[in-house]
Amino acid sequence: MSAATSKGDAPSIWTPANVVTCIRVAAVPLWLLVAEMSPAAGVGSGWSLGVFLFFVALSLTDKLDGYLARSRNEVTTFGKFLDPIADKLVVVVALCFLLERGEVSSWVLLVIVAREFLVSGLRMVVASSGTVIAASPLGKGKTAVTMVAISALLLAMALPTGGAADAFELLGQVLMVAAVVLTAWSGIDYFVKAWSYVVGER
């Protein structure tokens, strides 16, 4: 069998879902560049509103690539690898921006980033035994709540001070607290499920 035939027979990683995921990853630094150019919170501007809409679009592409992969029966190993990284990149970069603007506490970033490091390490330990622990509803829920919280805070920054801006600010802060709680809870849940692998009982 020729090399060309072998390559032709090999499944391509460039499925529509994976292309969307790659675009999301590439768009993250572009979003940060645009966000860094936005005016101070409470000023209200079309540019800041664009930052908010850009982030919402990035968040929604997570649903789009998942839908494409499942509906077309094109779930790939490359997609399983890159999609969670893209989600984490979107969230962490947005939180770093909000921390820089004084919208979130450094503790929020610490809890979320520490959880991702710990769970990623656990996944490697568990995977080395040939076992995969599926993502729990808690994990998916904390990602969704975190993205909604970030969106609310970005929208508050895009609106003139007072009124709606204060309402979205409050909503964003409440949801961010909920996101931190869910982040810690989902991390503990994963540790409980993976503990037997960590101590070598399996």
Salt bridges, closest charged atoms under 4 A:
ASP62 OD1 - ARG24 NH2 3.74
ASP65 OD2 - ARG24 NH1 2.61
GLU74 OE1 - ARG72 NE 2.90
ASP83 OD1 - ARG24 NH2 2.90
ASP87 OD1 - ARG24 NH2 2.87
GLU116 OE1 - LYS88 NZ 3.54
GLU116 OE1 - ARG115 NH1 3.29
GLU116 OE2 - LYS142 NZ 2.56
ASP189 OD2 - LYS193 NZ 3.29
